[in-house]
């Protein structure tokens, strides 16, 4: 019962993060970007650009354009992630359609900076809650094994295309301010999720390493390296101090899932995560987001 209460508590915190993220993103869009005809990067930027050119409601476009990314989330992450992402996007669309936010400012610089800040905060909080409200990163992860570009470079290329189209239809000045919006949003996301790392290295020390290794290789389908180590601290002199140290590289969206499963097996497991800027070879490129 205690473990169930802990799990429900963590899930409630994640839902609160997602709800706060949706509110922040909706405020950034309707309070800053939409009234001033600014766009952002990624799926949100595509939705804003199409809405600006056609007059179609942003709430409808966000749902339609995100449908392929929800499918990618189902195929590359898992069903729970896809369901949470679908729910978050639907709620965001409803908030954009039903809730009226005041126009905060018409100043272009303030709109770019603070509009990007609130949208970035929303996206970052949603990711911390275990889902996404902008599927650009999922698209980048999908193309990554088929390309010589890194995930970050693919996202950059996608946004270069978006802003080039914006410059053609909305004017160069509007596109430049939109790039500033994107930079503000991306830096905010980086801060909230503690680094725009494409991969995360995870080191796990636990006496139940065999069970944890089985979870990593069979359930998460990730590669794992086992180091033979020795505990530097023990309760008695005769205690067996030998321990297996597990090391694995996973994508950012897998971190919370792995940590949750490890804690279910061994609540006292010692877990270290580190940002990794580049990974070559091994199972990471081939197995990223496969289930």
C-alpha positions as CSV (number, residue, x, y, z in Angstrom):
1,X,0.0,0.0,0.0
2,X,2.8,2.4,0.8
3,X,4.4,1.9,-2.7
4,X,1.0,2.5,-4.3
5,X,0.6,5.8,-2.3
6,X,4.0,6.9,-3.4
7,X,3.2,6.1,-7.1
8,X,-0.1,7.9,-6.9
9,X,1.7,10.9,-5.3
10,X,4.3,11.0,-8.1
11,X,1.6,10.7,-10.7
12,X,-0.4,13.5,-9.2
13,X,2.8,15.7,-9.2
14,X,3.3,14.9,-12.9
15,X,-0.3,15.8,-13.7
16,X,0.1,19.1,-11.9
17,X,3.2,19.8,-14.0
18,X,1.3,19.1,-17.2
19,X,-1.6,21.2,-16.1
20,X,0.7,24.1,-15.2
21,X,2.5,23.6,-18.5
22,X,-0.7,23.8,-20.5
23,X,-1.8,27.0,-18.7
24,X,1.6,28.6,-19.3
25,X,1.7,27.7,-23.0
26,X,-1.8,28.9,-23.5
27,X,-1.1,32.2,-21.8
28,X,2.1,32.7,-23.9
29,X,0.2,32.0,-27.1
30,X,-3.0,34.0,-26.5
31,X,-1.5,36.7,-24.3
32,X,1.6,37.4,-26.4
33,X,2.2,35.6,-29.7
34,X,-1.2,35.2,-31.4
35,X,-2.4,38.8,-31.1
36,X,0.9,40.1,-32.4
37,X,1.1,37.5,-35.2
38,X,4.4,36.0,-33.9
39,X,5.3,32.4,-34.4
40,X,7.5,30.0,-32.5
41,X,9.5,27.0,-33.6
42,X,8.4,23.4,-33.9
43,X,4.8,22.1,-34.2
44,X,3.5,25.2,-32.3
45,X,5.2,27.4,-34.9
46,X,3.7,25.5,-37.8
47,X,0.3,25.8,-36.2
48,X,0.7,29.6,-35.6
49,X,2.0,30.1,-39.2
50,X,-0.9,28.3,-40.8
51,X,-3.4,30.1,-38.5
52,X,-1.9,33.4,-39.4
53,X,-2.0,32.7,-43.2
54,X,-5.5,31.0,-43.3
55,X,-7.4,32.3,-40.3
56,X,-8.1,28.8,-39.1
57,X,-8.4,28.5,-35.3
58,X,-5.1,27.6,-33.6
59,X,-6.9,25.2,-31.3
60,X,-8.0,23.0,-34.2
61,X,-4.6,23.2,-35.9
62,X,-2.6,22.1,-32.8
63,X,-4.7,18.9,-32.7
64,X,-4.5,18.1,-36.4
65,X,-0.8,18.8,-36.8
66,X,0.1,16.9,-33.6
67,X,-1.7,13.7,-34.6
68,X,1.3,12.2,-36.5
69,X,3.5,13.0,-33.5
70,X,1.1,11.2,-31.1
71,X,1.4,8.2,-33.3
72,X,5.2,8.4,-33.2
73,X,5.0,8.7,-29.5
74,X,3.0,5.5,-29.4
75,X,5.4,3.6,-31.7
76,X,8.7,5.0,-30.3
77,X,7.9,5.4,-26.6
78,X,4.9,3.6,-25.2
79,X,1.1,3.6,-25.1
80,X,1.0,5.5,-21.8
81,X,3.2,8.3,-23.1
82,X,1.0,8.6,-26.3
83,X,-2.3,8.7,-24.2
84,X,-0.9,11.4,-21.9
85,X,0.4,13.4,-24.9
86,X,-3.0,13.1,-26.6
87,X,-4.8,14.2,-23.4
88,X,-2.5,17.2,-22.9
89,X,-2.9,18.4,-26.5
90,X,-6.7,18.1,-26.3
91,X,-6.8,20.0,-23.1
92,X,-4.4,22.7,-24.5
93,X,-6.7,23.0,-27.5
94,X,-9.8,23.4,-25.2
95,X,-8.0,26.0,-23.1
96,X,-7.1,28.0,-26.2
97,X,-10.6,27.8,-27.5
98,X,-12.6,28.5,-24.3
99,X,-10.4,30.6,-22.1
100,X,-9.8,34.3,-22.8
101,X,-6.4,35.7,-21.9
102,X,-5.7,39.4,-21.8
103,X,-3.4,41.0,-24.3
104,X,-0.3,41.8,-22.2
105,X,1.6,44.0,-24.6
106,X,2.0,45.1,-28.2
107,X,5.7,45.7,-27.8
108,X,7.5,43.4,-30.2
109,X,10.6,42.8,-28.1
110,X,8.6,42.0,-25.0
111,X,6.3,39.8,-27.0
112,X,9.2,37.8,-28.4
113,X,11.0,37.3,-25.1
114,X,8.1,36.7,-22.7
115,X,5.9,34.9,-25.2
116,X,8.8,32.5,-25.8
117,X,9.4,32.3,-22.1
118,X,5.8,31.2,-21.2
119,X,5.5,28.8,-24.2
120,X,8.9,27.3,-23.3
121,X,7.9,26.9,-19.7
122,X,4.7,25.1,-20.8
123,X,6.6,22.7,-23.1
124,X,9.2,22.1,-20.4
125,X,6.7,21.4,-17.6
126,X,4.8,19.0,-19.9
127,X,8.0,17.1,-20.6
128,X,8.8,16.9,-16.9
129,X,5.2,15.5,-16.4
130,X,5.9,12.7,-18.9
131,X,4.4,13.9,-22.2
132,X,4.8,16.5,-24.9
133,X,2.6,19.3,-26.3
134,X,5.0,19.9,-29.2
135,X,6.1,16.9,-31.1
136,X,9.1,18.3,-32.9
137,X,11.6,16.3,-30.8
138,X,9.7,13.0,-31.5
139,X,10.0,13.7,-35.3
140,X,13.8,14.4,-34.8
141,X,14.3,11.1,-32.9
142,X,12.4,9.3,-35.7
143,X,14.6,10.6,-38.4
144,X,17.8,10.5,-36.4
145,X,18.7,6.8,-37.1
146,X,18.1,7.5,-40.8
147,X,20.3,10.6,-40.9
148,X,23.9,11.7,-40.3
149,X,22.6,14.6,-38.3
150,X,22.1,14.6,-34.6
151,X,18.7,15.2,-32.9
152,X,19.6,18.8,-32.1
153,X,20.7,19.4,-35.7
154,X,17.5,17.9,-37.1
155,X,15.4,20.2,-34.9
156,X,17.5,23.2,-36.0
157,X,16.9,22.3,-39.7
158,X,13.2,21.9,-39.1
159,X,13.0,25.4,-37.5
160,X,15.2,27.0,-40.2
161,X,12.6,25.8,-42.7
162,X,9.7,27.1,-40.6
163,X,11.3,30.6,-40.2
164,X,12.3,30.8,-43.9
165,X,8.6,30.2,-44.8
166,X,7.6,32.8,-42.2
167,X,10.0,35.3,-43.7
168,X,8.5,34.8,-47.1
169,X,4.9,35.2,-46.0
170,X,5.0,37.4,-42.9
171,X,8.1,39.5,-43.7
172,X,11.7,39.4,-42.6
173,X,11.2,41.6,-39.5
174,X,8.4,39.3,-38.2
175,X,10.5,36.2,-38.9
176,X,13.4,37.7,-37.0
177,X,11.3,38.5,-33.9
178,X,9.9,34.9,-34.2
179,X,13.4,33.5,-34.1
180,X,14.0,35.5,-30.9
181,X,10.8,33.9,-29.6
182,X,12.1,30.5,-30.4
183,X,15.4,31.2,-28.7
184,X,13.7,32.4,-25.6
185,X,11.4,29.3,-25.6
186,X,14.2,26.8,-26.2
187,X,16.4,28.3,-23.5
188,X,13.5,28.1,-21.0
189,X,12.9,24.5,-21.9
190,X,16.6,23.8,-21.4
191,X,16.5,25.3,-17.9
192,X,13.3,23.4,-16.9
193,X,14.4,20.0,-18.0
194,X,18.0,20.6,-16.9
195,X,19.9,20.6,-20.1
196,X,19.0,20.1,-23.7
197,X,20.9,16.8,-23.7
198,X,20.1,14.4,-26.5
199,X,21.1,11.4,-24.4
200,X,21.4,10.7,-20.7
201,X,24.0,8.4,-19.1
202,X,22.6,6.5,-16.1
203,X,24.7,4.7,-13.5
204,X,22.9,2.4,-11.0
205,X,24.4,0.8,-7.9
206,X,22.1,-1.8,-6.3
207,X,22.4,-5.2,-4.7
208,X,19.4,-6.1,-7.0
209,X,21.4,-5.4,-10.1
210,X,20.3,-8.6,-11.9
211,X,16.6,-7.6,-11.7
212,X,17.4,-4.1,-12.8
213,X,19.6,-5.3,-15.7
214,X,16.7,-7.5,-16.8
215,X,14.3,-4.4,-16.8
216,X,16.8,-2.4,-18.9
217,X,17.5,-5.1,-21.5
218,X,14.2,-6.8,-21.8
219,X,11.5,-4.3,-20.9
220,X,13.2,-1.0,-22.0
221,X,15.2,-2.8,-24.7
222,X,18.3,-0.7,-24.0
223,X,21.9,-1.8,-23.8
224,X,23.7,-2.0,-20.5
225,X,27.3,-2.3,-19.4
226,X,28.1,-4.1,-16.1
227,X,31.2,-3.0,-14.1
228,X,32.4,-5.1,-11.2
229,X,32.8,-2.9,-8.2
230,X,33.2,-2.9,-4.4
231,X,31.3,-1.0,-1.8
232,X,33.4,1.6,0.1
233,X,31.1,1.5,3.1
234,X,29.5,-1.4,4.9
235,X,27.8,-2.1,8.2
236,X,30.2,-4.9,9.2
237,X,33.7,-6.0,8.3
238,X,32.5,-9.4,6.9
239,X,29.8,-8.0,4.7
240,X,30.1,-8.9,1.0
241,X,31.1,-5.7,-0.5
242,X,31.2,-6.8,-4.1
243,X,28.5,-5.2,-6.3
244,X,27.6,-4.9,-10.0
245,X,27.5,-1.3,-11.3
246,X,25.1,-0.8,-14.2
247,X,25.8,1.8,-16.8
248,X,23.4,2.6,-19.7
249,X,22.7,5.4,-22.2
250,X,19.1,6.3,-22.8
251,X,17.1,9.1,-24.4
252,X,15.8,11.9,-22.3
253,X,12.2,10.8,-22.5
254,X,13.1,7.4,-21.1
255,X,14.8,8.7,-17.9
256,X,11.7,9.0,-15.7
257,X,10.5,5.6,-16.9
258,X,13.8,3.9,-16.0
259,X,14.1,5.7,-12.6
260,X,10.5,4.7,-11.7
261,X,11.1,1.0,-12.5
262,X,14.4,0.9,-10.6
263,X,12.8,2.5,-7.5
264,X,10.1,-0.1,-7.7
265,X,12.7,-2.9,-7.6
266,X,15.0,-1.2,-5.0
267,X,13.8,2.0,-3.4
268,X,17.3,2.6,-2.0
269,X,19.2,2.1,-5.3
270,X,21.9,4.7,-5.9
271,X,21.2,6.4,-9.3
272,X,23.3,8.9,-11.1
273,X,22.3,10.7,-14.3
274,X,24.6,12.7,-16.5
275,X,24.0,14.7,-19.7
276,X,25.7,13.3,-22.8
277,X,26.4,15.6,-25.7
278,X,27.2,12.9,-28.3
279,X,26.9,9.1,-28.6
280,X,28.3,6.9,-31.4
281,X,27.9,3.2,-32.0
282,X,26.3,0.6,-29.6
283,X,22.5,0.1,-29.4
284,X,21.6,3.7,-28.7
285,X,21.1,4.9,-32.3
286,X,19.5,1.7,-33.4
287,X,17.2,1.2,-30.4
288,X,16.2,4.7,-29.5
289,X,12.5,4.8,-28.8
290,X,11.9,1.2,-30.0
291,X,9.5,-1.0,-28.2
